[in-house]
């Protein structure tokens, strides 16, 4: 499903700055973000319809938050450039099989599109519990010259913001590693889109 540019007035009753989560899962992360930042509007994209329906049906859902059924890779341009302040990609599917590599969220073409949509100072926050995938994600993000890394390249940084996903809390509770990265747009994209070849990731 392709959403196109959102009618933010219809969704939120205003046209404020956005944060987008690509693959919102059970939805905890954006729920907490929306409560903490009433000045922003939040959109969670999730391909599993029951998860979206459950969160959208809750009467206590923050008014500045919506979840939409969509394929994240095809639905980045939900607003004009400069409106989306931050993209979030938490624990994406590793897509282990070679023919599924193209389904990975963090790849050169999607990173270029995110970099184009973000304003200067806009950010991409990503994390994974699969080291090989996290290292690949970091390489793809680093190859985009519009972006600069704000966290160490060893991916060992603590949580850079207070909100967390359900899966993140699970890993922290049992002291399992989480590999995090945060990139900031510091210039406009230029030149050809980098072509970082995606490789195999072993199941854990």
C-alpha positions in Angstrom: 0.0 0.0 0.0 1.3 3.4 -1.0 0.1 6.3 1.2 1.5 9.3 -0.6 1.6 12.7 1.1 -0.5 12.7 4.3 -3.4 15.0 5.1 -1.9 16.1 8.4 -4.8 18.5 9.2 -7.2 15.5 9.0 -5.0 13.2 11.0 -3.8 15.7 13.7 -5.9 18.8 13.4 -2.7 20.8 12.5 0.3 20.7 10.2 3.2 20.3 12.6 6.6 18.7 12.3 6.7 14.9 12.0 8.6 11.9 13.3 8.2 8.6 11.4 8.9 5.1 12.7 9.5 2.5 9.9 8.1 -0.7 11.4 6.4 0.4 14.6 5.7 -3.2 15.8 3.6 -3.2 19.0 3.9 0.6 19.1 5.4 1.4 22.5 8.3 3.6 21.3 6.2 6.2 19.5 3.5 6.1 22.1 6.1 7.2 24.7 7.6 9.8 22.3 4.2 11.3 21.6 3.4 11.7 25.2 6.8 13.3 25.9 6.6 15.7 22.9 3.2 17.1 22.4 4.6 19.8 20.0 5.4 17.1 17.4 3.2 14.7 15.5 4.1 11.0 15.1 3.4 8.3 12.4 4.1 4.7 12.9 4.2 2.5 9.8 3.6 -1.2 10.3 2.8 -3.9 7.8 0.9 -6.1 10.3 -2.6 -4.9 10.3 -3.7 -6.4 13.7 -1.0 -4.4 15.5 -2.1 -1.2 13.9 -5.8 -1.9 14.6 -5.1 -2.6 18.3 -3.2 0.6 18.9 -5.5 2.8 16.9 -8.5 1.4 18.8 -7.2 2.4 22.3 -9.2 5.3 23.7 -6.1 6.7 25.4 -4.0 7.0 22.3 -2.2 10.4 22.2 -3.9 12.8 19.7 -0.5 13.5 18.1 0.1 9.9 17.1 -1.3 7.6 14.4 -0.4 4.2 13.2 -0.9 3.3 9.6 -0.7 0.0 7.7 2.0 0.3 5.1 5.2 -1.1 3.7 7.9 1.2 5.2 10.2 1.0 2.2 7.6 2.4 -0.1 6.2 5.1 2.2 8.9 7.6 3.2 7.6 10.7 1.4 4.6 11.3 3.7 5.2 15.0 3.7 7.2 17.6 1.8 10.9 18.0 2.4 11.7 19.6 5.7 8.6 18.5 7.6 9.9 15.1 8.8 12.4 15.8 11.6 13.4 12.3 12.4 13.1 8.7 11.1 13.3 5.8 13.4 14.2 2.2 12.4 14.2 -0.2 15.3 15.2 -3.9 15.0 14.3 -4.3 11.4 13.8 -7.7 9.9 17.3 -9.1 8.9 15.8 -10.7 5.7 18.3 -13.5 5.8 17.7 -15.0 2.4 19.5 -13.5 -0.6 16.3 -12.9 -2.6 14.9 -10.9 0.4 17.9 -8.5 0.7 15.9 -5.9 -1.2 13.3 -5.8 1.6 15.8 -4.5 4.1 14.7 -1.0 5.3 18.2 0.4 5.5 19.6 0.4 1.9 21.2 3.0 -0.2 18.0 4.2 -2.1 15.9 4.5 1.1 18.7 6.3 2.9 19.1 8.8 0.1 15.3 9.4 0.1 15.3 10.0 3.9 18.3 12.4 3.6 16.4 14.3 0.9 13.3 14.6 3.0 14.9 15.6 6.3 15.8 19.3 7.1 19.3 20.2 8.0 19.7 18.9 11.5 17.2 16.1 10.9 18.1 12.7 12.2 17.9 9.0 11.5 18.0 6.8 14.6 18.5 3.1 14.0 19.3 0.0 16.1 19.5 -3.8 15.8 20.2 -6.8 18.0 22.0 -8.5 15.1 25.6 -7.4 14.8 26.2 -8.1 11.2 23.0 -6.3 10.2 23.8 -3.4 12.4 27.3 -3.1 10.8 25.7 -3.2 7.4 23.2 -0.5 8.4 26.0 1.7 9.6 27.9 1.3 6.4 24.9 2.2 4.3 24.1 5.3 6.4 27.8 6.3 6.5 28.0 6.1 2.7 25.4 8.9 2.3 27.5 12.1 2.3 24.6 14.2 3.5 24.7 12.4 6.9 27.2 12.4 9.7 27.3 9.9 12.6 26.7 11.2 16.1 27.4 7.9 17.9 30.6 5.8 17.9 31.2 3.5 15.0 31.6 0.5 17.3 27.8 0.7 17.8 28.2 0.4 21.6 26.5 3.6 22.7 23.9 3.6 25.4 20.4 4.6 24.5 20.6 8.2 23.1 16.9 9.1 23.9 14.8 7.9 26.9 12.0 6.2 25.0 12.4 2.5 24.2 10.7 -0.3 22.2 9.3 -3.5 23.8 12.1 -5.5 22.2 14.7 -3.0 23.4 13.5 -3.3 27.0 13.6 -7.1 26.8 17.3 -7.1 25.7 18.2 -4.6 28.3 16.5 -6.6 31.0 18.7 -9.7 30.2 21.8 -7.7 29.5 21.9 -8.6 25.8 23.7 -6.3 23.4 21.9 -3.7 21.3 23.8 -2.0 18.4 22.7 1.7 18.0 23.4 4.4 15.5 22.3 8.0 15.2 22.9 10.1 12.0 22.3 13.8 11.4 21.7 15.5 8.1 24.5 18.2 7.8 24.2 19.0 4.1 22.0 18.4 1.1 22.5 15.1 -0.8 24.5 15.5 -4.0 25.9 13.3 -6.7 24.8 9.7 -7.5 23.1 7.7 -4.8 25.8 5.5 -3.1 25.4 1.8 -4.0 26.4 -0.2 -0.9 25.9 -3.9 -1.7 23.9 -5.7 0.9 25.3 -9.0 2.1 24.3 -12.2 4.0 23.4 -12.0 7.6 23.6 -15.3 9.7 20.5 -16.1 11.8 21.2 -15.8 15.6 
